[in-house]
Amino acid sequence: MSAIIETRGLVMQFPSTRALDGLDLVVPPGVTGLVGANGAGKTTLISLVLGLLKPTSGAIEVLGLDPATDGPRLRAMIGYGPERNVLPDDMRAYDFVRHFAEVKGLPRDEARSRSSDSLYLVGLGEERFRALGTMSTGQRQRVKLAQAIAADPSFVVLDEPTDGLDPMQRDEMLNIIVEVNRKFGIDVMLSSHVLEEVERICDHVIALDAGKLVAQGTMGDLAGASGGVEVELVELDDRPGSVDDVVERLTEAGLTVQRALTTLTVGGRPDDELFDQVTVAIAAAEARVKRLGVRRRTLDDVFTDDVVTAEYAGRVGGDA
């Protein structure tokens, strides 16, 4: 299957809000990050994927099926970890996971074994018979993940799975998500507002803003070495070797220079030419270098730049 999710001109109109506006996207196999601010349309898209909403117009296919007409069949193939932490406090984790495995169609005996296996996988083997109400936020997040994978789905949708976790718990959760994909071959779509964690574990990224698609692609295409050279210099008191001197020489050479204290980001030429010109300018200025390398573009840069560009284009189009 070439795409886990594919949409064409997808629109979701509520009485006072257009949550999704002409969305064309493709979610390939692997771990995909769905990013965007609150109100970007992430939850609406997830609801459409699960067949809980019917689109106003356009088309959506998930695992080759139409969620609006094949909802029950499709939901048996998808695991879902919701954002909200509303769990039955008096129910044991084991019983909770087992129940949902049975709802997905597993025979009772198999559901029992899968419940234990999935809870062990997420690190709750010893705590599987504890009541959910006695568990910490991190443990309850793990229970939601165990529930999502217990019935051996083809595809798992996780909505803010690290919400409320401390840094160590967050790292552990992200490692488990990667294991679910790499070891068990379950494709994952991870909705998150934390761009750093998406950049860390996801193969692909979909960025939404105000219901519109602002970026999609592989992590390698969207983030990473994006062109330009970054150099950190040592600021000297006397004129030779000053950062100002290096900036002046680079600017005179026709290069673009952005400065943050003693760190310069230089662009305007291919990287190999930039390295040559930057080293020449540094040598001529008798400057001292702490660090020199290709600038790495982060996912935060990608999302911010594309949103700003989209907003600008929208204003220009409106004025026209």
C-alpha positions in Angstrom: 0.0 0.0 0.0 1.5 3.3 -1.1 -0.4 5.5 1.3 -1.9 5.0 4.8 -4.1 8.1 4.4 -4.8 10.1 1.3 -7.1 13.1 1.0 -8.2 15.2 -2.0 -9.8 18.6 -1.5 -10.9 17.7 2.0 -13.2 20.3 3.6 -14.8 20.1 7.0 -17.1 23.0 7.7 -18.8 23.5 11.1 -21.5 26.2 11.5 -19.0 29.0 12.4 -15.6 27.5 11.5 -14.0 25.9 8.6 -11.7 23.4 10.4 -10.2 21.9 7.2 -9.9 23.8 4.0 -9.2 22.0 0.7 -6.7 19.5 2.3 -4.6 17.4 -0.1 -2.2 15.2 1.7 -0.6 11.7 1.6 0.5 9.8 4.7 3.0 7.1 3.8 4.0 4.1 5.9 6.2 4.7 8.8 6.0 7.2 11.7 4.3 10.4 10.7 4.1 13.6 12.8 1.0 15.7 12.6 1.9 19.2 13.9 0.1 22.5 14.3 -1.1 24.9 17.0 -4.4 24.5 18.8 -7.2 25.0 16.3 -5.0 24.0 13.3 -7.3 21.1 12.4 -5.4 18.2 13.8 -8.2 16.8 16.0 -10.7 17.3 13.1 -8.5 15.3 10.8 -8.1 12.5 13.3 -11.9 12.4 13.7 -12.3 12.1 9.9 -9.6 9.3 9.8 -11.6 7.3 12.4 -14.9 7.8 10.6 -16.4 9.8 13.5 -17.1 12.8 11.2 -18.2 12.9 7.6 -16.4 15.5 5.5 -18.4 18.4 4.1 -16.7 17.9 0.7 -13.7 16.2 -0.8 -12.5 12.7 -0.3 -10.5 10.7 2.3 -9.2 7.2 2.2 -7.6 5.4 5.1 -6.0 2.0 4.5 -7.7 2.0 1.1 -11.2 2.4 2.7 -13.6 5.3 3.0 -14.1 6.0 6.7 -17.6 7.4 6.2 -18.9 4.2 4.6 -16.5 1.6 6.0 -16.1 3.0 9.5 -16.7 -0.2 11.6 -14.4 -2.3 9.4 -11.8 0.4 9.4 -11.8 1.0 13.2 -11.1 -2.7 13.7 -7.9 -2.1 11.8 -6.8 1.1 13.6 -5.6 1.6 17.2 -6.4 5.0 18.8 -4.8 6.7 21.8 -6.9 9.8 22.6 -5.6 13.0 24.1 -8.1 13.2 26.9 -7.2 11.2 30.0 -10.7 10.0 30.9 -10.2 6.5 32.1 -12.4 4.4 34.5 -10.6 4.8 37.8 -11.9 1.6 39.4 -11.0 -0.7 36.4 -7.7 -2.5 36.4 -5.3 -1.7 33.5 -5.3 -5.3 32.4 -9.2 -5.4 32.2 -9.3 -2.1 30.4 -6.9 -3.2 27.7 -8.5 -6.6 27.4 -12.0 -5.1 27.0 -10.9 -3.0 24.1 -9.1 -5.9 22.4 -12.4 -7.8 22.6 -14.3 -4.9 21.2 -11.8 -4.9 18.2 -12.9 -8.5 17.6 -10.2 -10.7 19.3 -11.5 -13.9 21.0 -11.5 -13.7 24.8 -8.5 -15.9 25.4 -6.4 -14.1 22.8 -7.5 -10.7 24.2 -6.3 -11.8 27.6 -2.8 -12.7 26.4 -2.6 -9.6 24.2 -3.6 -7.4 27.1 -0.7 -8.7 29.2 1.8 -8.6 26.3 1.0 -5.0 25.4 1.2 -3.8 29.0 4.6 -5.5 29.3 5.7 -3.8 26.1 4.9 -0.4 27.5 6.6 -1.1 30.8 3.6 -1.9 32.9 3.9 -5.6 33.3 4.2 -5.6 37.0 1.5 -2.9 37.4 -1.0 -4.4 35.0 -3.5 -5.4 37.8 -3.5 -2.0 39.4 -6.6 0.2 39.2 -6.3 3.0 36.7 -7.2 5.6 39.3 -4.1 4.7 41.3 -1.7 5.3 38.4 0.4 8.3 37.6 -0.1 10.4 34.5 2.8 8.7 32.8 1.4 5.3 33.6 -2.0 6.2 32.3 -0.5 7.4 29.1 1.2 4.0 28.7 -2.1 2.2 29.3 -3.7 4.2 26.5 -0.8 3.2 24.2 -1.2 -0.5 25.3 -4.9 -0.3 24.5 -4.2 1.1 21.1 -1.8 -1.7 20.1 -3.3 -4.7 21.9 -5.5 -5.9 18.9 -2.5 -5.9 16.5 -3.7 -3.0 14.3 -2.3 -2.0 11.0 -2.2 1.6 11.9 -2.2 3.6 15.2 -3.2 7.2 15.7 -1.8 8.8 18.9 -3.1 12.2 20.0 -0.6 14.0 22.2 0.8 10.8 23.8 3.5 12.7 25.8 1.1 15.3 27.2 1.8 15.7 31.0 5.0 13.6 31.0 8.3 14.7 32.6 11.4 14.6 30.3 12.4 11.1 31.3 8.9 9.7 30.8 8.7 11.6 27.5 11.9 9.9 26.3 10.6 6.5 27.3 7.3 7.0 25.5 8.9 8.1 22.3 11.2 5.1 22.4 8.2 2.8 22.8 6.5 4.4 19.8 9.5 3.9 17.6 9.7 0.3 18.8 6.0 -0.2 17.9 6.8 0.8 14.3 10.2 -0.7 13.8 9.8 -4.0 15.6 6.1 -4.8 15.0 5.6 -3.0 11.7 2.7 -0.9 12.9 2.4 2.4 11.1 1.9 5.4 13.4 0.5 8.9 13.1 1.5 11.0 16.0 -0.3 14.3 16.7 1.8 16.7 18.8 2.5 20.4 19.4 6.0 19.7 20.5 8.0 20.0 17.3 11.3 18.7 18.9 9.8 15.3 19.7 8.3 15.0 16.2 11.6 15.8 14.6 13.3 13.3 16.8 11.3 10.2 15.9 9.1 10.8 12.8 9.9 9.8 9.3 7.4 12.1 7.8 5.7 15.4 8.8 2.4 17.0 8.0 2.0 20.6 9.2 -1.4 22.3 9.4 -2.3 25.9 10.2 -5.9 27.2 10.3 -7.1 24.1 8.5 -4.7 24.4 5.6 -1.7 22.3 4.7 1.5 24.3 5.0 4.1 21.6 4.7 4.4 17.8 4.1 7.3 15.5 3.3 10.0 13.4 4.7 11.9 14.7 7.7 15.1 14.6 5.6 13.5 16.9 3.0 12.0 19.3 5.4 14.6 19.5 8.1 18.3 19.0 8.3 21.1 20.6 6.3 19.2 23.3 4.5 22.0 25.3 2.9 24.1 28.0 4.4 27.0 28.0 6.8 27.0 28.7 10.5 30.1 30.0 12.2 30.6 30.8 15.9 33.5 33.2 16.5 35.4 34.4 19.6 34.9 38.1 20.2 38.2 39.9 20.7 38.6 43.2 22.4 41.0 44.7 19.8 40.0 45.4 16.3 41.7 42.5 14.5 39.6 39.4 14.8 36.3 41.2 15.7 33.0 39.7 14.7 32.1 43.1 13.2 35.1 42.8 10.9 34.1 39.4 9.7 30.5 40.5 9.1 31.7 43.5 7.1 34.0 41.4 4.9 31.3 38.8 4.2 28.7 41.5 3.3 31.2 43.2 1.0 31.6 39.8 -0.8 27.9 39.9 -1.6 26.8 37.2 1.0 23.8 37.4 3.3 24.7 37.4 7.0 22.5 37.0 10.0 24.1 37.6 13.4 23.2 36.4 16.8 25.8 37.7 19.2 29.0 35.9 18.0 27.2 33.4 15.8 26.8 34.1 12.1 24.6 32.4 9.6 25.9 33.0 6.1 24.0 32.3 2.8 23.8 33.5 -0.8 26.1 30.9 -2.5 26.4 27.1 -2.7 27.7 25.6 0.5 31.1 24.7 -1.0 31.6 28.3 -2.1 30.4 29.6 1.2 32.9 27.6 3.1 35.7 29.0 1.0 34.5 32.6 1.3 33.8 32.4 5.0 37.3 30.9 5.8 38.9 33.6 3.7 37.0 36.4 5.6 37.9 34.9 8.9 41.6 34.6 8.0 41.7 38.1 6.7 40.0 39.5 9.8 42.4 37.4 12.0 39.4 36.0 13.8 39.2 33.0 16.0 36.7 30.2 15.3 34.8 28.1 17.9 32.6 26.2 15.4 32.1 26.1 11.7 29.6 23.9 9.8 26.6 23.6 7.6 23.5 25.2 9.2 20.9 22.6 10.2 17.3 23.7 9.7 15.0 22.5 12.4 11.3 21.6 12.1 10.5 24.7 14.0 12.1 26.7 11.2 10.2 24.8 8.6 6.8 25.3 10.2 7.4 29.0 11.1 8.7 29.9 7.6 5.9 28.1 5.7 3.1 29.5 7.9 4.5 33.0 7.5 4.8 32.5 3.7 1.2 31.1 3.5 -0.2 34.0 5.5 1.6 36.5 3.3 0.4 34.8 0.1 -3.1 34.9 1.5 -3.0 38.6 2.2 -1.5 39.3 -1.3 -4.2 37.2 -2.9 -6.9 39.0 -0.9 -5.6 42.4 -1.9 -5.5 41.4 -5.5 
